[in-house]
């Protein structure tokens, strides 16, 4: 009985901590928050590769109002 409780407590603790750790806010002055829009996919891929940065692809239906 105690072994089951220990396993359950461990699983619940892991679940709770994983949720907390994944929601840590980035610093406001972090460069990772800088979003730069590109007009086409090829340009975005080339820029991401040259800067060794990940590429975030967003499908937008219609025109963007102000491109952030």
N, C-alpha and C positions, 0 to 999 in steps of 0.2 A: 504494500500500500504506500509506504513512504517513498519507495523507488519511483512509482508512478507519479506521485505528487512532485517529486524532484524533476522528473522529465517534463511534466506539464509546466512547472514553474520556469524551467529553462527555456522551453519553447515560447512561452508568453513573454518572457523577458527579451528574447531575441526579436520577436515580432515588434514589441514596443520600441526597442532601440533602433531597429532598422527604419521605422517610420520617422523617428526623431532625427536620425542622422541624415536622412535623405531630404529633409526640409530645412537645412541650414542655409540661411540667406547669404548671397554673395555680397562682398563689400561694394558700396556704391561707386567707388573709384576704380573698380576692377575693369581691366580691359576686355574681359570676356562678356561684359554687358554691352559693349559697343556693337550695334547691329548696322551693317552697311548693306544696303539694297543693291542688287545687280539687275540689270535689265534682262539678261539671258543666262541660261544654265551653264553654257560653256565658259563664259567669263567668270562666273562664280566658282566653278571648278578650278579654273586656272589660278585665280587669286587665292583660294583656300589651299591649294597645293603649294604655291610659292611661299605662303606664310606659315605652313604646317599647322593650319587651323582646321577645325571641323566645319562641315558645310551643313547648314540648316536649310531645308527646302520647305517652302510654304506654298501651297496651291491657293491662289486667291481668285475668286470669280468676280470679274469686273475690274474696273480701274481703282487703284489706290487713291485715297483722298489726298494725303500729304506725304506718304512714304516715310513716316516717322521722322 
